[in-house]
Amino acid sequence: MFFPNHQLPIMPNPLMYQQDHFVVLETNQPEQFFTVAELLTKLEKTLLAIPNEDLPPDLQKFSSVTEQAQYLIDTSCSLDIGPGEYLQWYAVRLEK
């Protein structure tokens, strides 16, 4: 591959893709900051409270709640938990 003026392609910083912390928004709750492990636990507990047949089809294919929760972290930012209720999470970078 040839780059004019010997310029190398700009590669994104891998730190941009780290998901170490999340802000979690939930019905009638203040925003909370969770680590990945804390979010995984929160999603597992939430999923256990939802009957499997009420879960989205893409979650029903997994054999464990942990797999379902990890899939949500990797692919989504919200879960429908009932009429008028919500659970959302967004990756954030916390300043040190």
DSSP file (Angstrom, degrees, kcal/mol; ACC not computed):
  #  RESIDUE AA STRUCTURE BP1 BP2  ACC     N-H-->O    O-->H-N    N-H-->O    O-->H-N    TCO  KAPPA ALPHA  PHI   PSI    X-CA   Y-CA   Z-CA
    1    1 A M              0   0    0      0, 0.0     2,-0.5     0, 0.0     0, 0.0   0.000 360.0 360.0 360.0 135.3    0.0    0.0    0.0
    2    2 A F        -     0   0    0      4,-0.0     0, 0.0     0, 0.0     0, 0.0  -0.862 360.0-166.7-105.3 132.7    1.3    3.4   -0.9
    3    3 A F    >   -     0   0    0     -2,-0.5     3,-1.5     6,-0.0     4,-0.2  -0.973  27.2-119.6-118.6 119.0    0.8    6.5    1.2
    4    4 A P  G >  S+     0   0    0      0, 0.0     3,-1.6     0, 0.0     0, 0.0  -0.220  96.5  11.3 -57.0 143.9    1.6    9.8   -0.3
    5    5 A N  G 3  S-     0   0    0      1,-0.3     0, 0.0     2,-0.0     0, 0.0   0.746 125.9 -77.6  58.5  25.3    4.3   11.8    1.4
    6    6 A H  G <  S+     0   0    0     -3,-1.5     2,-0.4     1,-0.2    -1,-0.3   0.779  82.5 161.0  58.9  30.1    5.1    8.7    3.4
    7    7 A Q    <   -     0   0    0     -3,-1.6    -1,-0.2    -4,-0.2     3,-0.1  -0.671  31.5-141.1 -83.0 134.5    2.2    9.2    5.7
    8    8 A L        -     0   0    0     -2,-0.4     3,-0.0     1,-0.1     2,-0.0  -0.625  30.7 -94.0 -88.6 152.6    1.1    6.2    7.7
    9    9 A P        -     0   0    0      0, 0.0     2,-0.6     0, 0.0    -1,-0.1  -0.365  41.8-110.9 -64.8 147.2   -2.6    5.5    8.2
   10   10 A I        -     0   0    0     -3,-0.1    -3,-0.0    -2,-0.0     0, 0.0  -0.700  33.2-156.7 -81.8 121.9   -4.0    6.8   11.5
   11   11 A M        -     0   0    0     -2,-0.6     2,-0.1     1,-0.0    -3,-0.0  -0.822  20.4-112.7-100.3 137.3   -4.8    3.9   13.7
   12   12 A P        -     0   0    0      0, 0.0     5,-0.0     0, 0.0    -1,-0.0  -0.377  35.2-105.2 -67.0 146.6   -7.3    4.4   16.5
   13   13 A N    >   -     0   0    0      1,-0.1     3,-2.2    -2,-0.1     4,-0.3  -0.577  22.0-136.7 -70.8 126.8   -6.0    4.3   20.0
   14   14 A P  G >  S+     0   0    0      0, 0.0     3,-1.4     0, 0.0     4,-0.3   0.737 100.4  72.3 -60.2 -20.6   -7.0    0.9   21.6
   15   15 A L  G >  S+     0   0    0      1,-0.3     3,-1.0     2,-0.2    -2,-0.0   0.786  84.9  68.0 -63.3 -24.8   -8.0    2.8   24.8
   16   16 A M  G <  S+     0   0    0     -3,-2.2    -1,-0.3     1,-0.2    -3,-0.0   0.774 102.0  45.9 -63.9 -24.6  -11.0    4.1   22.9
   17   17 A Y  G <  S+     0   0    0     -3,-1.4     2,-0.3    -4,-0.3    -1,-0.2   0.401  83.4 112.4-103.4   2.1  -12.4    0.6   22.8
   18   18 A Q    <   -     0   0    0     -3,-1.0     2,-0.5    -4,-0.3     3,-0.2  -0.587  47.8-164.5 -74.7 134.7  -11.9   -0.4   26.4
   19   19 A Q        +     0   0    0     -2,-0.3     3,-0.1     1,-0.1    74,-0.1  -0.731  34.8 140.0-119.9  80.4  -15.1   -0.8   28.3
   20   20 A D        +     0   0    0     -2,-0.5    16,-0.9    72,-0.3     2,-0.3   0.743  67.1  29.6 -93.3 -26.5  -14.0   -0.7   31.9
   21   21 A H  E     -AB  35  92A   0     71,-0.7    71,-2.6    14,-0.2     2,-0.3  -0.968  62.5-166.8-137.7 150.8  -16.8    1.4   33.4
   22   22 A F  E     -AB  34  91A   0     12,-2.7    12,-2.9    -2,-0.3     2,-0.5  -0.979  19.9-135.0-134.8 145.8  -20.4    2.0   32.5
   23   23 A V  E     -AB  33  90A   0     67,-2.6    67,-2.1    -2,-0.3     2,-0.5  -0.898  28.5-153.7 -95.3 133.2  -23.0    4.5   33.6
   24   24 A V  E     -AB  32  89A   0      8,-3.3     8,-1.9    -2,-0.5     2,-0.5  -0.931   9.0-165.3-115.6 128.5  -26.3    2.7   34.3
   25   25 A L  E     + B   0  88A   0     63,-2.9    63,-2.9    -2,-0.5     2,-0.3  -0.947  15.5 171.5-114.4 130.2  -29.7    4.3   34.0
   26   26 A E  E >   - B   0  87A   0     -2,-0.5     3,-1.9     3,-0.4    61,-0.2  -0.977  42.4 -81.0-141.3 149.1  -32.7    2.6   35.6
   27   27 A T  T 3  S-     0   0    0     59,-1.7    58,-0.1    -2,-0.3    57,-0.0  -0.221 111.6  -5.8 -51.2 129.6  -36.3    3.5   36.2
   28   28 A N  T 3  S+     0   0    0      1,-0.2    -1,-0.3    -3,-0.0    57,-0.0   0.733 112.3 108.8  56.4  28.0  -36.7    5.7   39.4
   29   29 A Q  S <  S-     0   0    0     -3,-1.9    -3,-0.4     3,-0.0    -1,-0.2  -0.963  72.2-112.8-129.8 148.0  -33.0    5.4   40.3
   30   30 A P        -     0   0    0      0, 0.0    -4,-0.1     0, 0.0    -6,-0.1  -0.419  52.5 -83.7 -70.7 158.3  -30.2    7.9   40.2
   31   31 A E        -     0   0    0     -6,-0.1     2,-0.3    -2,-0.1    -6,-0.2  -0.333  51.4-162.1 -61.7 145.5  -27.4    7.1   37.6
   32   32 A Q  E     -A   24   0A   0     -8,-1.9    -8,-3.3    -3,-0.1     2,-0.5  -0.940  15.3-133.3-129.9 151.1  -24.8    4.7   38.9
   33   33 A F  E     -A   23   0A   0     -2,-0.3     2,-0.3   -10,-0.2   -10,-0.2  -0.929  29.3-177.7-107.3 127.1  -21.3    3.9   37.7
   34   34 A F  E     -A   22   0A   0    -12,-2.9   -12,-2.7    -2,-0.5     2,-0.1  -0.894  24.1-129.5-122.2 149.3  -20.5    0.2   37.4
   35   35 A T  E  >  -A   21   0A   0     -2,-0.3     4,-2.5   -14,-0.2   -14,-0.2  -0.394  43.0 -98.4 -78.6 172.4  -17.4   -1.8   36.5
   36   36 A V  H  > S+     0   0    0    -16,-0.9     4,-2.6     1,-0.2     5,-0.2   0.926 126.6  49.9 -59.0 -45.1  -17.8   -4.5   33.9
   37   37 A A  H  > S+     0   0    0      1,-0.2     4,-2.2     2,-0.2    -1,-0.2   0.896 110.9  48.8 -62.7 -41.0  -18.1   -7.2   36.6
   38   38 A E  H  > S+     0   0    0      2,-0.2     4,-2.5     1,-0.2    -1,-0.2   0.898 112.0  48.5 -66.5 -40.1  -20.8   -5.2   38.5
   39   39 A L  H  X S+     0   0    0     -4,-2.5     4,-2.8     2,-0.2     5,-0.2   0.908 109.4  53.1 -65.9 -41.1  -22.8   -4.6   35.3
   40   40 A L  H  X S+     0   0    0     -4,-2.6     4,-2.4     1,-0.2    -2,-0.2   0.933 111.5  45.9 -58.4 -46.1  -22.5   -8.3   34.4
   41   41 A T  H  X S+     0   0    0     -4,-2.2     4,-2.5     2,-0.2    -2,-0.2   0.914 112.2  51.2 -62.8 -44.1  -23.9   -9.2   37.9
   42   42 A K  H  X S+     0   0    0     -4,-2.5     4,-2.2     1,-0.2    -2,-0.2   0.918 112.3  46.1 -59.8 -45.1  -26.7   -6.5   37.6
   43   43 A L  H  X S+     0   0    0     -4,-2.8     4,-2.9     2,-0.2    -1,-0.2   0.891 110.4  53.4 -67.6 -39.1  -27.7   -7.9   34.2
   44   44 A E  H  X S+     0   0    0     -4,-2.4     4,-2.1    -5,-0.2    -2,-0.2   0.944 111.2  45.8 -59.7 -47.8  -27.7  -11.5   35.4
   45   45 A K  H  X S+     0   0    0     -4,-2.5     4,-0.9     1,-0.2    -2,-0.2   0.899 114.5  48.5 -62.1 -41.0  -30.0  -10.6   38.3
   46   46 A T  H >< S+     0   0    0     -4,-2.2     3,-0.7    -5,-0.2     4,-0.4   0.919 110.8  49.9 -65.8 -43.8  -32.3   -8.7   36.0
   47   47 A L  H >< S+     0   0    0     -4,-2.9     3,-1.3     1,-0.2    -1,-0.2   0.856 104.1  59.1 -64.1 -35.7  -32.4  -11.5   33.5
   48   48 A L  H 3< S+     0   0    0     -4,-2.1    -1,-0.2     1,-0.3    -2,-0.2   0.790 102.3  54.8 -63.4 -26.6  -33.3  -14.0   36.1
   49   49 A A  T << S+     0   0    0     -4,-0.9    -1,-0.3    -3,-0.7    -2,-0.2   0.546  96.4  77.5 -84.2  -7.3  -36.4  -12.0   37.0
   50   50 A I  S <  S-     0   0    0     -3,-1.3     5,-0.1    -4,-0.4    32,-0.0  -0.900  89.6-116.1-105.8 125.4  -37.7  -12.1   33.4
   51   51 A P    >   -     0   0    0      0, 0.0     3,-2.1     0, 0.0     4,-0.5  -0.326  25.9-121.8 -57.1 139.6  -39.3  -15.2   32.1
   52   52 A N  G >  S+     0   0    0      1,-0.3     3,-1.4     2,-0.2     7,-0.1   0.842 111.4  58.0 -54.6 -38.0  -37.3  -16.7   29.3
   53   53 A E  G 3  S+     0   0    0      1,-0.3    -1,-0.3     7,-0.0     7,-0.1   0.690 102.9  55.3 -69.4 -15.8  -40.2  -16.6   26.9
   54   54 A D  G <  S+     0   0    0     -3,-2.1    -1,-0.3     2,-0.1    -2,-0.2   0.508  89.0  98.2 -91.6  -5.5  -40.4  -12.8   27.5
   55   55 A L  S <  S-     0   0    0     -3,-1.4     5,-0.1    -4,-0.5    26,-0.0  -0.462  90.6 -90.6 -77.7 153.4  -36.7  -12.3   26.5
   56   56 A P    >>  -     0   0    0      0, 0.0     3,-1.7     0, 0.0     4,-1.5  -0.314  40.0-112.5 -58.5 148.3  -35.8  -11.1   23.0
   57   57 A P  H 3> S+     0   0    0      0, 0.0     4,-0.8     0, 0.0    -2,-0.1   0.824 115.2  61.2 -55.4 -34.4  -35.2  -14.1   20.7
   58   58 A D  H 34 S+     0   0    0      1,-0.2     4,-0.1     2,-0.2     3,-0.0   0.761 107.9  45.0 -68.6 -21.1  -31.5  -13.3   20.4
   59   59 A L  H X4 S+     0   0    0     -3,-1.7     3,-1.6     1,-0.2    -1,-0.2   0.780 100.8  67.0 -86.5 -29.4  -31.1  -13.9   24.1
   60   60 A Q  H 3< S+     0   0    0     -4,-1.5    -2,-0.2     1,-0.3    -1,-0.2   0.721  88.0  68.9 -64.5 -21.0  -33.2  -17.0   24.2
   61   61 A K  T 3< S+     0   0    0     -4,-0.8    -1,-0.3    -3,-0.0     2,-0.3   0.650  82.6  89.2 -74.4 -13.9  -30.6  -18.9   22.2
   62   62 A F    <   -     0   0    0     -3,-1.6     6,-0.0     1,-0.1    -3,-0.0  -0.619  67.7-148.4 -88.4 145.3  -28.0  -18.8   25.1
   63   63 A S  S    S+     0   0    0     -2,-0.3     2,-0.3     1,-0.0    -1,-0.1   0.614  76.9  45.7 -88.5 -12.7  -28.0  -21.6   27.6
   64   64 A S  S  > S-     0   0    0      1,-0.1     4,-1.9     0, 0.0     5,-0.1  -0.948  72.9-129.6-133.0 154.2  -26.9  -19.5   30.6
   65   65 A V  H  > S+     0   0    0     -2,-0.3     4,-2.8     1,-0.2     5,-0.2   0.856 110.8  57.7 -65.2 -35.7  -27.8  -16.2   32.2
   66   66 A T  H  > S+     0   0    0      1,-0.2     4,-2.6     2,-0.2    -1,-0.2   0.916 106.5  48.2 -61.8 -43.0  -24.1  -15.3   32.2
   67   67 A E  H  > S+     0   0    0      2,-0.2     4,-2.2     1,-0.2    -1,-0.2   0.897 112.0  50.1 -63.9 -39.6  -23.9  -15.8   28.5
   68   68 A Q  H  X S+     0   0    0     -4,-1.9     4,-2.1     2,-0.2    -2,-0.2   0.935 112.0  47.1 -62.8 -46.3  -27.0  -13.7   28.0
   69   69 A A  H  X S+     0   0    0     -4,-2.8     4,-2.2     1,-0.2    -2,-0.2   0.908 112.5  48.9 -63.9 -42.9  -25.7  -10.9   30.2
   70   70 A Q  H  X S+     0   0    0     -4,-2.6     4,-2.3     1,-0.2    -1,-0.2   0.893 109.0  53.6 -65.1 -38.8  -22.3  -10.9   28.4
   71   71 A Y  H  X S+     0   0    0     -4,-2.2     4,-1.8    -5,-0.2     5,-0.3   0.910 108.4  50.4 -60.4 -42.7  -24.0  -10.8   25.0
   72   72 A L  H  X S+     0   0    0     -4,-2.1     4,-2.6     1,-0.2    -2,-0.2   0.922 110.3  49.0 -62.1 -44.1  -26.0   -7.7   26.1
   73   73 A I  H  < S+     0   0    0     -4,-2.2    -1,-0.2     1,-0.2    -2,-0.2   0.908 115.7  44.5 -60.8 -41.2  -22.8   -6.0   27.3
   74   74 A D  H  < S+     0   0    0     -4,-2.3    -1,-0.2    -5,-0.2    -2,-0.2   0.757 130.1  19.4 -75.3 -25.5  -21.1   -6.7   24.0
   75   75 A T  H  < S+     0   0    0     -4,-1.8     2,-0.2    -5,-0.2    -2,-0.2   0.557 116.1  40.9-126.1 -10.6  -24.0   -5.9   21.7
   76   76 A S     <  -     0   0    0     -4,-2.6     3,-0.1    -5,-0.3    12,-0.0  -0.740  43.7-155.8-134.8 176.9  -26.5   -3.6   23.3
   77   77 A C  S    S+     0   0    0     -2,-0.2    12,-2.1     1,-0.2     2,-0.3   0.207  79.0  38.9-138.9  12.2  -27.0   -0.7   25.6
   78   78 A S  E     -C   88   0A   0     10,-0.3     2,-0.4    -6,-0.1    10,-0.2  -0.994  54.3-156.6-158.0 159.8  -30.6   -1.4   26.9
   79   79 A L  E     -C   87   0A   0      8,-2.2     8,-0.7    -2,-0.3     2,-0.7  -0.986  24.6-128.1-140.5 128.2  -32.9   -4.1   28.0
   80   80 A D        +     0   0    0     -2,-0.4     6,-0.1     1,-0.2    -2,-0.0  -0.663  32.4 171.8 -74.8 115.1  -36.7   -4.0   28.0
   81   81 A I        -     0   0    0     -2,-0.7    -1,-0.2     4,-0.5     5,-0.1   0.330  56.2 -51.0-111.8   6.9  -37.6   -4.9   31.6
   82   82 A G  S >  S-     0   0    0      3,-0.4     3,-2.0   -32,-0.0    -1,-0.4  -0.709  81.2 -37.9 143.9 167.8  -41.4   -4.2   31.5
   83   83 A P  T 3  S-     0   0    0      0, 0.0     3,-0.1     0, 0.0    -3,-0.0  -0.354 126.2  -0.8 -59.2 126.0  -44.0   -1.6   30.6
   84   84 A G  T 3  S+     0   0    0      1,-0.2     2,-0.3    -2,-0.1     0, 0.0   0.571 112.8 105.5  72.4   9.6  -42.8    1.9   31.6
   85   85 A E    <   -     0   0    0     -3,-2.0    -4,-0.5   -58,-0.1    -3,-0.4  -0.878  45.7-174.9-121.0 154.2  -39.5    0.6   32.9
   86   86 A Y        -     0   0    0     -2,-0.3   -59,-1.7    -5,-0.1     2,-0.3  -0.987  19.0-167.3-146.7 155.4  -36.0    0.7   31.5
   87   87 A L  E     +BC  26  79A   0     -8,-0.7    -8,-2.2    -2,-0.3     2,-0.3  -0.936  23.5 168.5-140.9 117.7  -32.5   -0.4   32.1
   88   88 A Q  E     -BC  25  78A   0    -63,-2.9   -63,-2.9    -2,-0.3     2,-0.3  -0.951  11.8-171.7-131.4 150.0  -29.7    1.2   30.0
   89   89 A W  E     -B   24   0A   0    -12,-2.1     2,-0.4    -2,-0.3   -65,-0.2  -0.999   1.1-171.7-144.1 143.6  -26.0    1.2   30.2
   90   90 A Y  E     -B   23   0A   0    -67,-2.1   -67,-2.6    -2,-0.3     2,-0.1  -0.999  29.4-114.3-137.1 134.2  -23.3    3.2   28.4
   91   91 A A  E     -B   22   0A   0     -2,-0.4     2,-0.3   -69,-0.2   -69,-0.3  -0.449  40.0-178.6 -66.2 136.8  -19.5    2.7   28.4
   92   92 A V  E     -B   21   0A   0    -71,-2.6   -71,-0.7    -2,-0.1     2,-0.6  -0.955  26.1-133.1-135.0 154.7  -17.7    5.7   30.0
   93   93 A R        -     0   0    0     -2,-0.3     2,-0.4   -73,-0.1   -74,-0.0  -0.950  22.9-148.9-108.6 120.4  -14.1    6.6   30.6
   94   94 A L        -     0   0    0     -2,-0.6     2,-0.2     1,-0.0   -74,-0.0  -0.733  16.3-122.2 -91.4 134.7  -13.5    7.8   34.1
   95   95 A E              0   0    0     -2,-0.4    -1,-0.0     1,-0.1     0, 0.0  -0.474 360.0 360.0 -71.8 142.9  -10.7   10.4   34.6
   96   96 A K              0   0    0     -2,-0.2    -1,-0.1     0, 0.0    -2,-0.0   0.406 360.0 360.0-101.7 360.0   -8.0    9.3   37.0
